[in-house]
Amino acid sequence: MASAIFVQSSFPAKCLNKSLNTHFLPPIKLPVSLSFKPRIAFQKRFSVLAGLIEPDGGKLVDLHVAEPERELKKREADSLPRVKITRIDLQWVHVLSEGWASPLTGFMRESEFLQTLHFNSLRLGDGSFVNMSVPIVLAIDDSQKERIGESNRVTLVDSDDNPVAILTDIEIYKHPKEERIARTWGTTAPGLPYVEETITNAGNWLIGGDLEVIEPIKYHDGLDRFRLSPLELRQEFERRNADAVFAFQLRNPVHNGHALLMTDTRRRLLEMGYKNPILLLHPLGGYTKADDVPLSWRMKQHEKVLEDGVLDPETTVVSIFPSPMHYAGPTEVQWHAKARINAGANFYIVGRDPAGMGHPIEKRDLYDANHGKKVLSMAPGLERLNILPFRVAAYDQTQGKMAFFEPSRAQDFLFISGTKMRTLAKNKENPPDGFMCPGGWKVLVEYYDSLTPSDNGRIHEPIPA
């Protein structure tokens, strides 16, 4: 069984080999076999080695232009062919610029794109692997390709034509949309939110290259103070003398079942011998589908959870993860975990149907609810990460609070789904006492109250996810 001891990586600090030749490389033994036992923490008591986990590739990527050079880069950007990027493209520039996808140094070239699609990982120059399960690519159309011509550099501009970054040493290649969709989501059924938002009507070409980001990405929405980069998070964990960091990814409001899971995780890490494990409460801040609670309201709710003492502010860091959401289940959960390694987390909490959603056509989950945690515990490139499976929490009617489910008295427990929670809040009905802190529930009710009713005076039922 794989140990939960943290071991420093020996990966060299190098970027991906741009001209990587994957033919006839010596065989590498992967950590997966028919008798493989998943890397699940808490199966027994382990000895502890304190310290923050190294980022993938051994060094965090920082793609920002140094401040003294920014004016020069802006002038250079004005002289290059321009590619207008979407709001979601800008979120990916943000992700790449801060090193969440280390060791990637820009939008994927074809060799990186194909490795991601077919292997969910990238091979570095020394033959080692890092996990990379979702393509981080930039699409362009025929007219943009023609305007670029023979240029080896292009300027990426936002919706207001402001230069955001220079993409250098570019490579333009075909955008195999159907293959990308099928391999990322496991289906080409219509109605996949991210697909319809970013791929269906996107250009037929992908452009890859190294990014030089002119200035740090800011959104000026009142939440930039929460958008800590991987480097800033590592500095905060060191300031708090963390000897372990456990990350919780979410895109929903925090209820007391979530809080129980997080506080119990810390208790168990203390029992393992850690002295000061720190929780990274890390809501997703990029694109989400229409029926998800918007980021600004989720952040208000999370603040109330800390204000009400449901989580301890001294041992919790709340920050925004800037990635867009794919809803690609077991494929995407690997990306969520990999990115948190780069932020310093060596433990990752995974639950039922992570990054999943309802099937866009049929009345069922799109993915098997247990596959995410199983895949995550076996994924090549994530061997250094300890996986913390969800213990199922539900409302214990005998105690009037959220508690870990006990099958022996199943009749005492009430399961309140995300859909049920949203419906209660929308109708200004209260959940059972102890389901969510009062301040957090008030924020959720205020959000649904702020929505504009439909023509018949009723707010549409959110799509189950």
N, C-alpha and C positions, 0 to 999 in steps of 0.2 A: 504494500500500500504506500502511496506517495506520502511523504511527510508534510506536515504543516509548518515545518521549520522554514523560515525565510532565508534564502541563500542569495547572496549578491551575484548578479549576472556577470559573466566575463565577456559579454558582447563588446566588440570594439566600437569606438565612436566613429562610425562611417555611414555614409548615405547608401542608398540602393545603387547598384551598378546599372547605369542607364543602358548599357549594351549587353545586359545579362544574357548569356548563352546557356540555356537550360539543358542542352544535349550532352549526354554522356558524362554527367557529373558523377563523382563517386557516390555509392548508395549511402543514405543517411537513415539511421534507425529512428523511426518515429515512436512516440510514447503511446501507441495505440496497438492493441493486439486483441485476440479473441478472449484472452484471460485478463484483460486490463481492468483494474479496479479504479473507479473514478476518484478524482482528487477532491474528496469531500472532507471538510474540516469537522472537528468535534466528534470524530469517531472514537478517539481515545485521547488521553492526555499526552501532549508533546512537550519537549524542551523548547525553549524560546530563544530566538536571536533577534534582538531589537534593531531597528533602523528602517529607513524608508527603502522601498523596492526601487531598483534602477529602472529608468525608462527603456522602452524597446530600442535596441540599437546602441544602448549604453550612454546616450546623450540626448537631451531634449532638443528638438528642432525649433529654431526661432527664425522665422522668415521675414521679420520686419527690417526695413531699411533703417540703418542707424540715423539718429536725428540730424546730425550735421550734414548728411548726404541727401536729405529729403527734397530740398528745393532743386537740387541737381537732377534727381530722379523724376521730379514732376516735369521739368523741362524736357527730359528725355522722353517721358511718356507722351508728351504733346506731339512728338515727331513720329510716332509709331502708328501702324494700323490699329483701329479700335474694335474691341468686341464688347458689346453691351451685355451685362450679366443680370440675372434675375435676383430677386430677394433671397431665394434659396441658394443660388450660386454664391451670393455674398456670405451666407452663413457657412458654406463650405470653405470659402477663403479664410474666414475667421478660424474655423477648426484647424485648417492646415497651418495657418500663420503662427499659432501658439504652440504647436507641437502635440496636439491631441492625437494625431495620426503618425507620430514619429515611428519610423524614420523617413516617412514620405516627405519630399521637399517641394511638392506641388501637385497639380492635377495629374492623374495617372497617364503615363504613356501606355502603349498597347501591351507591352510585356507585363507590366504591373496589373493592368486591367484583366488580362487573361488569367494570370495567376490567382487574382482575387476571385474571379468567377468560378474557376475550376478547382482551386485548392483551398480557398478561404485563408490563404497565407501568402507571404512573400519570402523569397529566399534572399538572404544578404550575400555580400561578396565573399564572406568566409564560409558559406555553406549552411549557416544557421538560419532558423526560421523565425519570423514574427507573424502573429496572427493579423489578418486583414480580410474581413468577410464581406464588406459592402464596397462597391466601386465608388470612388470619389473622383468623378469625371466632370468635364465641362463640354456641353454640346454646342455645336455651331451649325448653321445652315449653309446651303450652297452659296448664297450671296456673300456671307461672311468669309467663307473659305476663299472665294474668288478675290475679295478685297485684300485678304492677307497675302496672297500671291506667293512670292519667294522669300518673304520676310521671315527671319528666324526669331523675331520678338514681336509681341503684341501687347497693347495696353488694355487692361480690363477696366471698364467704366461702369458706374452704377446707373440707376434709372434717371438720374439728373445729369448724366454725362461727366460726373466727377471721376478723375482717375483713381482707381483703387489699388491696382497692382500692375506690375509688368510680368508677363509670362515669357520666359526665356528658353532658348534651345528647344523650340517647340516641335511637336510631332502631331500630325493630323492623320487620323485613321477612321475607318468606317465605324458607325454606331450601330451595332447589331442589337436592335431594340428587343426583338422577341427573345433572343438568347439571354440577354441581360435580365429581362423580366422573369423568364422561366427559371433561371438559375438562382436569382436572388429571392424570389417569392415562392417558388415551387408550383406556380400556377400562372396562367395568362388570362385568367377570368377577368372580365371587365369590372371596373368599380374599385380597383386598388387605389387608395387615396394618393399615395406618393407618385404612383405611375401616372395617374391622370393629371397630376399637378406638374410633373417635371419631365416625363419621358414621352408620352403619347404624341404630343405636339412639338417635341424638341427636334432639333436639326438632325440630319442624317450622318453627321460627322462628330467625332470627339477630338478635342485638342488637349494635349498634355504638355507639360513642361515644368520648369522650376519657377517658383513664385518669388517675387520681390515685392512685398506688401509695403506700400508707401507710408501709411500711418496705421496704428492700431485701430481695429474696427470698433466703432462705438455706435450705439443705437439711440441715445439721447431720449430714453423712455422712462427715466427715473430708476432703472434697474442696473445700470452699468456698474454700480459699486458691488453688485453681487456676481459679476462675471469675472471671476478670478481665473487667471491662466493656470496651466499645470505648474509653472514655475512659482507663481504666487501662492498656490495651494501648498506646494512643498515647503515654501518658506513659512507659511502659517502653521503647518503641522510641526515643523521644527521649533517654531516659537513656543508652541504648546507642549513641547517635549513628548510628542507622540512616539510610542514604540510599536504601534500597529495602527493602521487606518482601514476601516471597513466602510465600503461604499454602498449606498442605497439609491438605485436609479428609479425615478418615478416620473409620471406625467399626469398624476391625479392628486387631488387633495389628500392630506394625511389624516387618517382616522386612528382611533386608539388601538386597533389591531396592528397597524403598521408600527405605531409607537411601541407596543408591547414587543414586537419582533426585534426592533432596534435596541431597546433597553436590555432585553434578554440576551441579545448577541454580545453586548458589552460585558454583561455579567459573566458569560461563558468564556470570553477572552481573558477576563481577569482570572478566572479559575484555571485557565491554561498557563498562567504565569506572567502575562503581560501586565505592566504597571499602569499604563495610561493609554489605552486604546481610544482613538478619536473617530467619531462618526462623520463621514462625509455625506450629508443629505444633499442630493445632487439632482434637482429637477431638470428635465430636458427643456431647453429654451429655444430650440429652433422650430421649424415647421411642425405643426400637429394638425390632425384632421378637424373638420369643422365642429364636431360635437364634443371635443375635448374642452375642458375648462381652460381659458386663455392664461398665458404665463403670468400676467400682472395680477390676476385674481388668485392664482395658485400661490404666488409669492406672499400676498397678503395673508392667505390662510396659513402658510407655513410660519410666518412671523407670529401669528396668534398662538400657534402650537407651542412655540418657544416661550412666548410671554406667559401663557397659562401654565408653564412648568411641565407640560407633557413630555418634552425632551429637555435635557439639561444644556443650556447655552454654553457652559464651560467645557463640555465634552462633545459639542456638535458644531460643525462648520457647515453653514448653508451657502451654497454657491450654485450658479446656473451653468449647466452643460450646454454649449452653444450648438450642438449638432441638430440637424433636421431629423425627423422621425420617419422611418420607412414602414413600420408595422410588418416587418419581415421575419418575426418569430425567431426560431433557433439560429437563423443566419445572422440576424441583426444583434441578438443578445451577445454574440461574440465581439462585435464592434463596441458595444456599450462597456463590456468588461475590459477589453484591450485599452480603450481610451483612459479608463480609470487607473490602469497600471502606470500610464504616463503621468498621471496626476499624483502618484505616490501611494495608491491603495494596494495593499497586499491581500485583502479579503474583500469578497464581493458577494452581496446578498442576492439570491435569485429565487424567484417565486413561481407561482403557477402561470403558465402561458406567457412568459416574458416577451415583450414586444409583439404580442399577438393581437388579433382582432377577430371579429366575426367574419365568416366567409361572405364575400360581397354579393353572392347570389343565393347560396343555400343557407338554411337556418341551422348553422353549426359553427363551432370554432374553426378557423382556417388551419390551425396547427394543433397537433396533439399537445395537451396541456403540460405533459411531463417531458417532452422532448427538449425544450430549451435548457433545463438544468442538466439533463443527461449529456447533451451535446457540449455544453459549456465545460463540464467536468472532464471531457476527453479531448478538447480541441487542441490540435497542434499549435504551438506558439503561445499557449496560455499556461504552460506547465508551472510557472512560478506563482500563479495566482491561486489562492485558496478559495474554494467555492462554499458558500454558506447557504444551504437550501432553506427555503421558507418552512417554518412550522405553521401549519394551518391554524389561523385564528378565526374565531367566530364569537357572536354575542352569547354569553352564558346567561341564560334567563334566571338561573337560580342565584347567581351572584350579582346580577345587574351590571355587568361589565364585559369587556372583551377579554377572552381567555383562549388558551390553546385548546383546540378541539380534542375531545376524548371520545373515541368511538364507542366506548362501553356505556356512555350515557348520551348518545347522539340526540335523543329527544329533547335534551335540555338546551341545545344550541340552535341559534337562529343565524342563518347566513344572509347577510345584506350585501347584495352585489353592487357593483359600481352603477349599473343602470337603475337599481332600486334607490340607491343613495341620491342620484341625480333627480329622480322623479319626486322623491320626498322634498328635496330642497326647492325644486321648481314649483311644487304645490304649497310651499311654506308649511309643510308638516314636519314635526320634529321626529328624529329617530329615537330609539330607546335611550334613556339616560345612560351615559357611559360609552356610547358608540363613538362620539367625537367631542372634543372639548367645546364648550359653549361659544367661545370666541371664534373658533374655526368654523363652526356650523353657521354662525351668523354671517360670516363673509360669504360662504357658499350660497346662502339664501339671497343675500344682496346681489350676488352675480346673476342668478337666474331671474331675480326681480328686475334687473337692468335690461334684460333682453327685450327686444321689440316683439310683441305678439304677432302671430300670423293673421291673415285676413279674417279668420273666424274667431279671433280673440283668444286662441289657444296657442301655446308654444309647442312646436313640434317635439315629439318624443325623441330624445337622443338615440342614435344608432347604437345598439349594444356592442361593446368592444371587449 
